Amino acid sequence: MTGPLVSVLVPIHNQETYVGRCLRSLLAQSMRRDEFEIIAIDDGSDDRTAYALELFRGDITMLRNDRNLGLPASLNRGILASRGAFIVRVDSDDYVNANFLHFLSFFLVENPDVDAVACDYWVADDEERWIERRNCLERPIGCGVMFRREQLLDLGLYDERFRCHEDQDLRIRFLVKHAIRRLELPLYRYRRHRSNMTNDAAEMARHEQMLVEKHGALG
């Protein structure tokens, strides 16, 4: 193998409070360090995110957008810069179990006919207290899904018009030709806090209407 097996994308915008916890959980993985790369994409943050990332210089690949381009554009930049056969997204305010990368990648290696695999997740509060375990297929999120890189490229990557619900748009297009399998282990920790993008009801509703206009009635 000439490069890493897995590329982890960590898109960031003004997450100085949480990004360190996220990156520490990735650097503490049970997977061998030369088997994965971490690509942090700072999407024009204007807080102390840049300083927080400097603490990890040498352990991660750092990309920075000069201005805020939005989540899908940052993810696309990370995918194009990635070297791994598999790609997984971890949001900068979340964190993961130590076996997250090893178990998901092992599943894909041992099942070459599987297109992508997602793991269950715990919803956690700001104090990292677990609130609820969720089934990743019944309550899907954009993170904790490991894809094969060539299939994302073939799909045309994320639609950059979707500043939110970008994961739903990608999933709808992905499932036309491919399938996502479930790993029944809660390896991902989805942190719920006041600044979550999903708290902006008006913006979420606007992008949901965009989904309907693009793909037809949902559900």
C-alpha positions in Angstrom: 0.0 0.0 0.0 1.5 3.3 -1.1 -0.7 5.6 0.9 -3.2 5.5 3.8 -6.2 3.1 3.6 -8.5 5.7 5.2 -8.9 9.5 4.8 -10.8 11.2 7.6 -12.3 14.5 6.7 -12.9 17.1 9.5 -14.6 20.2 8.2 -14.4 23.1 10.6 -16.0 26.5 11.0 -15.6 28.4 14.3 -15.2 25.3 16.5 -12.3 26.3 18.7 -14.2 24.8 21.7 -14.6 21.3 20.4 -12.1 20.6 17.6 -9.3 19.5 20.0 -11.5 16.8 21.5 -12.4 15.6 18.0 -8.8 15.4 16.8 -7.6 13.7 20.0 -10.2 11.0 19.6 -9.0 10.4 16.0 -5.3 10.3 17.0 -6.1 7.8 19.7 -7.5 5.2 17.2 -6.6 1.5 17.5 -5.8 1.5 13.8 -2.1 1.9 12.9 -1.2 5.5 12.4 0.3 5.0 9.0 -3.0 3.5 7.8 -5.1 6.7 8.0 -4.7 10.4 7.4 -6.7 13.2 9.0 -7.5 16.2 6.8 -8.9 19.2 8.6 -10.5 21.8 6.4 -10.9 25.2 8.2 -13.7 26.9 6.4 -12.7 30.6 7.0 -13.0 30.5 10.7 -12.7 33.9 12.5 -12.4 32.6 16.1 -9.3 30.7 17.5 -9.8 27.6 15.4 -6.5 28.2 13.6 -4.7 28.3 16.9 -6.4 25.1 18.0 -5.3 23.3 14.8 -1.7 24.5 15.2 -1.5 22.3 18.3 -1.8 19.3 16.0 0.6 20.4 13.3 2.6 17.4 12.1 -0.2 15.0 13.0 -2.8 16.2 10.5 -3.1 17.8 7.1 -4.4 21.3 7.4 -6.3 23.0 4.6 -7.8 26.5 5.0 -10.4 28.4 2.9 -9.7 32.1 2.7 -13.4 32.7 3.1 -16.4 30.7 4.3 -17.4 28.5 1.4 -19.8 26.3 3.2 -19.7 22.7 4.4 -20.1 20.8 1.1 -17.4 22.9 -0.7 -15.0 22.2 2.2 -15.8 18.5 2.1 -15.2 18.4 -1.7 -11.9 20.1 -1.2 -11.0 17.4 1.4 -12.0 14.6 -0.8 -10.0 15.9 -3.8 -6.9 16.2 -1.5 -7.4 12.8 0.1 -5.2 9.7 -0.6 -7.1 6.9 1.0 -9.2 4.2 -0.6 -11.9 4.9 2.0 -13.3 8.3 3.1 -15.2 9.1 6.3 -16.4 12.4 7.7 -16.2 13.4 11.3 -17.6 16.7 12.3 -15.3 18.9 14.4 -17.7 19.2 17.3 -18.1 15.4 17.5 -15.8 12.6 18.6 -15.4 8.8 18.1 -14.6 5.5 19.8 -11.1 4.3 19.6 -12.1 1.4 17.2 -14.1 3.6 14.9 -11.7 3.6 11.9 -10.5 0.0 12.4 -13.9 -1.6 12.5 -15.4 0.4 9.6 -12.4 -0.1 7.3 -12.1 -3.8 8.2 -15.8 -4.2 7.3 -15.1 -2.7 3.8 -11.9 -4.6 3.3 -13.5 -8.0 4.1 -16.6 -7.2 2.1 -15.4 -5.9 -1.3 -19.0 -6.0 -2.6 -20.2 -3.5 0.0 -20.2 0.1 -1.2 -20.4 1.9 2.2 -20.8 1.2 5.8 -22.3 3.3 8.6 -22.1 2.8 12.4 -24.7 3.5 15.1 -24.0 6.5 17.3 -24.6 8.0 20.7 -26.1 11.5 21.0 -24.1 13.3 23.7 -24.5 16.6 25.5 -21.9 19.3 26.1 -20.6 17.3 29.1 -20.2 14.2 27.0 -23.1 12.5 28.8 -24.8 10.0 26.5 -28.4 10.9 25.9 -29.6 8.3 23.3 -28.3 5.5 21.1 -29.5 5.7 17.5 -29.7 3.3 14.6 -27.6 4.9 11.8 -30.0 3.7 9.1 -33.2 4.7 10.9 -31.8 8.1 12.0 -29.0 8.8 9.5 -26.5 11.6 9.8 -23.8 12.8 7.5 -21.0 11.5 9.7 -19.8 8.0 10.6 -20.3 6.7 7.1 -17.3 5.2 5.4 -17.4 5.4 1.6 -15.2 4.1 -1.2 -13.4 7.1 -2.6 -13.9 6.2 -6.3 -17.6 6.0 -5.8 -17.8 9.5 -4.4 -15.8 10.8 -7.3 -18.0 9.0 -9.7 -21.1 10.5 -8.0 -19.8 14.0 -8.5 -19.1 14.7 -4.8 -21.3 17.0 -2.7 -23.7 19.5 -4.3 -22.2 22.8 -3.1 -25.6 24.5 -3.3 -26.7 22.7 -0.1 -25.2 24.5 2.8 -27.2 22.1 5.0 -28.9 18.8 4.1 -25.8 18.2 2.0 -25.6 14.7 3.4 -29.2 13.9 2.5 -28.7 15.0 -1.1 -25.5 12.9 -1.3 -27.2 9.9 0.2 -30.2 10.1 -2.2 -27.9 10.2 -5.2 -25.6 7.5 -3.7 -28.5 5.0 -3.1 -29.5 5.1 -6.7 -26.6 2.8 -7.6 -25.1 1.8 -4.3 -26.1 0.6 -0.8 -25.0 1.6 2.7 -24.7 -1.3 5.2 -25.1 -1.0 9.0 -22.5 -1.9 11.6 -24.5 -2.4 14.8 -21.9 -0.7 17.0 -22.3 2.8 18.5 -18.8 4.0 17.5 -19.7 7.7 16.8 -20.5 10.4 19.3 -22.8 13.1 17.9 -22.6 16.1 20.2 -25.7 18.2 20.7 -25.2 21.8 21.7 -26.7 25.3 21.1 -24.6 26.1 18.1 -25.4 23.0 16.0 -26.3 24.0 12.5 -29.4 21.8 12.7 -30.8 24.3 15.3 -31.5 26.8 12.5 -35.1 25.7 11.7 -35.7 28.2 8.9 -32.5 27.4 7.1 -33.1 23.6 7.4 -36.6 24.1 6.0 -35.3 26.1 3.1 -32.8 23.4 2.2 -35.4 20.7 2.6 -37.5 22.4 0.0 -34.5 22.5 -2.2 -34.2 18.7 -1.8 -37.8 18.3 -2.8 -37.3 20.4 -5.9 -34.3 18.4 -6.9 -35.4 14.9 -6.0 -39.2 15.0 -5.6 -41.2 14.1 -2.5 -39.0 12.8 0.3 -39.7 9.6 2.4 
